[in-house]
Amino acid sequence: MTTSDTTTDEAGPAVREELARLRDSIDNIDAAVVHMLAERFKCTQQVGRLKAAHQLPPADPGREARQIARLRALAENAKLDPAFAEKFLNFIIAEVIRHHERIAEDTLGGATPSANPATRSSPGE
Ligand SMILES: C=C(O[C@@H]1C=C(C(=O)O)C=C[C@H]1O)C(=O)O
């Protein structure tokens, strides 16, 4: 990998400085997004375990509809395309539901005595 940027080599120094300043902010924002998403997934993993322990379904369409309505309104106020905000949330929620399905499967597997050596009963018991 090279440190030179062929797309900006042609620009003057002022343009390159402005671009570098903006890209620094973009990098900070991307880092914040990753950290916020990581925290969100920590919460949703806990929700998944709670649901699995109480045999609740992985998805909650009513809750999703309320979140989408709320996020669309927030996006409009922030001058962000609400359709994009909805797509983005749906993308994340789909991943969360996959996690919840996996947790439910694993919880079910762990609860089956024959699948868990620690709780497997001896013959004749
Ligand atoms: C996290 C939950 O599970 C699912 C994922 C959601 C989300 O990522 O926000 C919302 C609703 C559910 O379909 C929940 O029920 O709160």
The ligand as a Tripos MOL2 file, in Angstrom:
@<TRIPOS>MOLECULE
LIG
   16    16     1     0     0
SMALL
NO_CHARGES

@<TRIPOS>ATOM
      1 C1        -33.6940   -5.8540   20.1960 C.2       1 LIG1
      2 C2        -34.8840   -6.4270   20.0130 C.2       1 LIG1
      3 O1        -35.1000   -7.4500   19.0830 O.3       1 LIG1
      4 C3        -35.3200   -7.2210   17.6990 C.3       1 LIG1
      5 C4        -34.3600   -6.2200   17.2100 C.2       1 LIG1
      6 C5        -34.6530   -4.8900   17.3090 C.2       1 LIG1
      7 C6        -33.5700   -3.8530   17.1880 C.2       1 LIG1
      8 O2        -32.4620   -4.1970   16.7630 O.co2     1 LIG1
      9 O3        -33.8220   -2.6960   17.5600 O.co2     1 LIG1
     10 C7        -35.9780   -4.4840   17.5350 C.2       1 LIG1
     11 C8        -36.9920   -5.3800   17.6470 C.2       1 LIG1
     12 C9        -36.7840   -6.8330   17.5160 C.3       1 LIG1
     13 O4        -37.2740   -7.2860   16.2640 O.3       1 LIG1
     14 C10       -36.0570   -6.0510   20.8180 C.2       1 LIG1
     15 O5        -37.0750   -6.7610   20.7760 O.co2     1 LIG1
     16 O6        -35.9800   -5.0260   21.5230 O.co2     1 LIG1
@<TRIPOS>BOND
     1     1     2 2
     2     2     3 1
     3     2    14 1
     4     3     4 1
     5     4     5 1
     6     4    12 1
     7     5     6 2
     8     6     7 1
     9     6    10 1
    10     7     8 2
    11     7     9 1
    12    10    11 2
    13    11    12 1
    14    12    13 1
    15    14    15 2
    16    14    16 1
@<TRIPOS>SUBSTRUCTURE
     1 LIG1         1 GROUP 0 **** ****
